[in-house]
Amino acid sequence: MMRITDHPILEDLEKRPVTITFNGMDYQAYEGESIAAALLANHIRVLRYSEKNREPRGIYCGIGHCYECRVTVDGKRSVRACITKVRDQMCIKSQDGDDS
């Protein structure tokens, strides 16, 4: 797991664990973190594939401007993973080049 668990300045980093599903696999996430942070912590770097050449895409700006981290969440397309918080039992799918 790739998460900061202890920090001298930030608030208590202990959060309630939740389960999310990404492309059919279950992963642990923590309440309050973004989808992008949860997936990165679980070593997932590719979130979708580009429309033109089907090239892998992941986090780029991390603040919601570039739209490179678009995923499908509970059937809703083009949700920005970097600014959307996880919730328990959230179903996330990567978007393929043809259906982005």
KOLFIPA-306810 format. One record per residue: residue number from 1; residue in one letter; chain; x, y, z of N, C-alpha, C, O, CB in turn. Coordinates in pm, whole numbers, m for minus. Atoms other than C-alpha are relative to their C-alpha. Glycine has a CB too. Layout:
N
> seq|type|mol|n_east|n_north|n_up|ca_east|ca_north|ca_up|c_east|c_north|c_up|o_east|o_north|o_up|cb_east|cb_north|cb_up
> NUM|A|A|X|Y|Z|X|Y|Z|X|Y|Z|X|Y|Z|X|Y|Z
...
***
This chain:
100
> seq|type|mol|n_east|n_north|n_up|ca_east|ca_north|ca_up|c_east|c_north|c_up|o_east|o_north|o_up|cb_east|cb_north|cb_up
> 1|M|A|84|m117|0|0|0|0|89|124|0|188|129|72|m96|0|121
> 2|M|A|m80|m122|12|134|344|m91|m75|119|58|m124|204|m17|36|26|m147
> 3|R|A|69|m112|m64|m21|582|162|86|57|110|162|m14|175|m136|m45|57
> 4|I|A|m63|m63|m115|116|832|408|m88|m33|121|m207|m4|120|17|156|m19
> 5|T|A|78|39|m117|7|701|747|34|83|123|m39|82|222|23|m146|31
> 6|D|A|m40|m82|m113|191|939|977|67|126|m54|156|119|m139|96|m79|95
> 7|H|A|m55|m127|47|270|1307|927|4|98|117|m95|109|190|m83|58|m120
> 8|P|A|m12|m88|m117|396|1565|1179|m90|123|m2|m111|184|103|140|44|13
> 9|I|A|79|m123|9|173|1851|1053|m148|m27|m32|m236|38|24|58|91|m106
> 10|L|A|137|25|43|m138|1705|890|m85|m58|112|m33|m114|209|m2|m94|m119
> 11|E|A|93|56|m98|m447|1605|1085|14|m152|6|88|m212|m71|m145|39|m34
> 12|D|A|m1|145|m15|m504|1249|1198|m31|m64|m135|m132|m32|m198|m103|m46|108
> 13|L|A|15|63|131|m466|1033|889|m78|m131|7|m97|m196|m95|135|m25|m61
> 14|E|A|80|122|m14|m668|741|1028|m141|28|m51|m212|113|3|m4|m49|148
> 15|K|A|132|m15|60|m982|714|815|m67|m136|m4|m1|m240|5|8|62|m142
> 16|R|A|77|125|7|m1257|454|790|26|m68|m134|11|m5|m239|m153|27|20
> 17|P|A|m20|71|126|m1172|187|532|m133|m31|m68|m233|m60|m2|78|m130|24
> 18|V|A|115|35|82|m1420|128|250|49|m89|m113|169|m99|m139|m72|129|m55
> 19|T|A|m33|86|113|m1430|m112|m43|m52|64|m128|m168|103|m137|m59|m142|18
> 20|I|A|40|m46|132|m1434|7|m403|33|m110|m100|118|m195|m74|71|135|m38
> 21|T|A|m27|95|107|m1441|m196|m723|52|77|m120|m9|176|m162|m127|m83|m36
> 22|F|A|m55|m60|121|m1222|m104|m1019|20|m110|m102|95|m205|m78|134|76|27
> 23|N|A|m7|100|108|m1263|m302|m1342|m22|m141|52|48|m235|12|134|9|m71
> 24|G|A|39|131|m49|m1421|m589|m1151|79|m54|118|48|m162|167|9|m95|m108
> 25|M|A|m81|45|m115|m1161|m615|m873|m26|91|120|m39|212|105|152|m1|m37
> 26|D|A|21|m77|m122|m1215|m506|m512|132|54|54|234|m14|52|m70|m85|106
> 27|Y|A|m117|m65|m60|m971|m263|m348|m42|73|126|m157|113|141|68|98|m100
> 28|Q|A|25|m78|m120|m943|m96|m12|29|147|m28|129|181|m93|84|m51|118
> 29|A|A|m19|m145|9|m982|281|m1|m34|55|138|m75|m18|228|m91|65|m113
> 30|Y|A|33|m63|m127|m1030|530|280|m96|114|m23|m80|195|m114|126|50|70
> 31|E|A|100|m103|6|m1327|752|336|66|138|m10|157|169|67|m92|m7|122
> 32|G|A|m52|m136|14|m1256|1106|220|109|17|m105|138|129|m144|51|45|129
> 33|E|A|m104|m16|101|m983|1029|m32|m62|m5|m140|m172|m58|m158|109|m110|15
> 34|S|A|51|m1|137|m1025|1079|m405|14|m139|m62|91|m223|m15|75|105|m85
> 35|I|A|m12|126|74|m1075|792|m647|144|m16|m49|202|m124|m37|m99|m4|m120
> 36|A|A|m137|6|51|m737|877|m800|98|m40|110|184|m126|88|41|135|m59
> 37|A|A|m89|32|m111|m560|865|m462|m15|m146|42|84|m215|68|m26|93|119
> 38|A|A|24|139|m39|m723|533|m375|60|m97|m101|121|m196|m63|m151|m25|15
> 39|L|A|m54|89|102|m626|375|m706|152|5|m3|217|m98|m16|m56|37|m138
> 40|L|A|m145|m11|m5|m271|510|m692|58|m76|120|161|m141|109|42|149|6
> 41|A|A|m46|70|m120|m235|373|m339|m3|m151|m19|69|m225|48|m86|38|121
> 42|N|A|8|143|32|m331|33|m482|79|m35|m126|54|m137|m189|m146|m41|m19
> 43|H|A|m93|22|112|m63|62|m755|m68|m1|m137|m18|m63|m230|72|m130|20
> 44|I|A|68|m11|129|m312|139|m1033|33|136|m59|2|240|0|m156|m18|15
> 45|R|A|m44|m123|64|m171|398|m1272|m82|35|m125|m97|153|m157|145|m11|m37
> 46|V|A|77|m25|123|m381|359|m1589|m148|5|37|m204|m91|89|28|m111|m108
> 47|L|A|141|m20|m32|m732|498|m1550|m90|m10|m122|m208|m43|m111|m20|133|67
> 48|R|A|78|6|124|m844|511|m1913|97|m9|m117|219|m7|m98|m94|124|m14
> 49|Y|A|m80|2|122|m723|492|m2274|m48|111|m92|m169|136|m102|m10|m139|m71
> 50|S|A|34|m115|85|m712|784|m2517|m89|m41|m117|m88|m155|m163|127|68|m52
> 51|E|A|94|25|108|m972|816|m2788|69|m31|m132|31|m125|m202|m91|120|m17
> 52|K|A|m62|13|131|m739|849|m3086|88|m124|m15|68|m203|m107|81|123|m29
> 53|N|A|m98|109|16|m457|599|m3029|m7|m108|108|79|m196|114|137|57|m2
> 54|R|A|16|95|m110|m582|403|m2726|126|m5|88|169|m113|128|m32|m140|m55
> 55|E|A|m118|m8|m86|m280|522|m2524|m45|10|145|m147|73|174|89|121|m38
> 56|P|A|40|m5|m141|m290|476|m2145|5|142|56|95|220|24|89|m92|83
> 57|R|A|8|m129|m65|m390|778|m1940|m20|m21|150|m85|m117|193|m114|87|m61
> 58|G|A|15|6|m145|m369|843|m1567|m11|140|54|m66|229|m11|117|m75|66
> 59|I|A|4|m132|m62|m331|1135|m1332|99|92|m72|213|53|m98|33|m8|152
> 60|Y|A|m89|m98|62|m187|1444|m1498|5|125|88|107|151|151|m47|36|m144
> 61|C|A|m5|m124|m79|m286|1769|m1326|m36|m25|147|17|41|236|m96|104|m59
> 62|G|A|39|32|m137|m451|1619|m1017|m94|101|65|m124|89|183|121|m12|84
> 63|I|A|89|m101|m58|m683|1920|m971|m126|23|m83|m196|123|m63|75|131|16
> 64|G|A|125|m6|74|m964|1860|m1219|m3|82|m127|m109|99|m186|m101|51|86
> 65|H|A|m1|m84|119|m853|2077|m1510|18|m76|m131|m41|m38|m232|108|102|12
> 66|C|A|m41|61|127|m715|1835|m1768|m92|m112|m50|m89|m144|m169|138|m53|14
> 67|Y|A|92|108|36|m977|1555|m1769|69|m129|m44|4|m214|m105|m91|47|m110
> 68|E|A|m70|124|38|m712|1286|m1824|m40|m118|87|m20|m233|47|152|21|8
> 69|C|A|31|108|m95|m837|1085|m1525|m146|m44|m5|m196|m101|92|34|45|140
> 70|R|A|142|36|11|m1193|1029|m1651|m23|m149|15|46|m231|m47|m56|47|m132
> 71|V|A|41|138|m20|m1354|707|m1533|m152|m5|0|m219|98|5|58|m58|134
> 72|T|A|144|19|m13|m1704|563|m1526|m27|m45|143|33|m142|190|m54|m104|m106
> 73|V|A|32|31|m140|m1854|556|m1176|m148|m33|12|m234|50|m18|37|119|93
> 74|D|A|138|45|m16|m2169|357|m1104|m84|31|m123|m199|73|m113|m63|65|124
> 75|G|A|69|m19|127|m2261|385|m1472|5|142|m56|m34|164|m171|m141|m39|16
> 76|K|A|m10|m138|47|m2197|760|m1498|137|21|m63|240|0|3|m23|102|116
> 77|R|A|m123|m14|76|m1934|836|m1763|73|131|28|13|229|73|m29|m11|m148
> 78|S|A|m86|m118|m3|m1646|1083|m1759|3|74|134|m1|197|138|m43|94|m106
> 79|V|A|m16|m56|m134|m1620|1137|m1384|150|21|23|229|m70|m2|m63|m95|111
> 80|R|A|m142|m28|m25|m1290|1303|m1288|44|m64|131|m3|m27|239|26|154|3
> 81|A|A|m45|78|m115|m1112|1064|m1053|77|83|101|78|51|220|85|m115|m46
> 82|C|A|m85|m78|m90|m885|1331|m906|m79|89|95|m26|130|198|95|84|m80
> 83|I|A|78|m89|m86|m1167|1539|m757|m128|m65|53|m211|3|112|m35|126|m75
> 84|T|A|119|72|m46|m1430|1273|m679|38|m91|116|128|m175|103|m64|m81|m116
> 85|K|A|m31|80|m119|m1429|1118|m332|m61|m139|m12|m170|m157|m67|m52|69|126
> 86|V|A|52|137|m1|m1470|744|m289|m114|m12|100|m126|67|194|113|m100|33
> 87|R|A|101|39|m99|m1766|593|m112|m7|m152|m2|26|m215|m102|m141|65|m30
> 88|D|A|4|145|m13|m1821|240|7|m84|m62|m112|m192|m14|m143|m56|m39|137
> 89|Q|A|65|79|105|m1919|m8|m268|m10|74|m134|m91|36|m219|m138|m39|45
> 90|M|A|m3|m73|127|m1846|243|m548|55|m92|m109|155|m161|m87|86|130|12
> 91|C|A|m44|82|112|m1811|68|m885|61|92|m107|m8|175|m166|m120|m84|m59
> 92|I|A|m75|m87|90|m1544|229|m1104|52|m84|m117|99|m196|m98|119|70|75
> 93|K|A|m53|69|117|m1448|131|m1458|86|97|m80|56|216|m89|m116|m57|m88
> 94|S|A|m81|m84|89|m1174|259|m1686|m80|20|m128|m165|m62|m164|141|m65|m30
> 95|Q|A|67|m29|126|m1292|418|m2009|95|m34|m114|212|2|m113|m44|149|m8
> 96|D|A|m78|43|116|m1174|270|m2335|m7|110|m105|m99|190|m105|m52|m135|m57
> 97|G|A|m7|m102|103|m1077|485|m2633|m126|17|m80|m161|129|m116|109|m30|m91
> 98|D|A|119|m7|83|m1391|401|m2827|m124|50|74|m218|97|11|m28|m133|m58
> 99|D|A|122|m39|m74|m1637|479|m2547|26|113|98|m50|128|193|m57|m121|75
> 100|S|A|m32|m109|m93|m1475|781|m2376|m87|121|m23|m72|221|47|145|38|m13
***
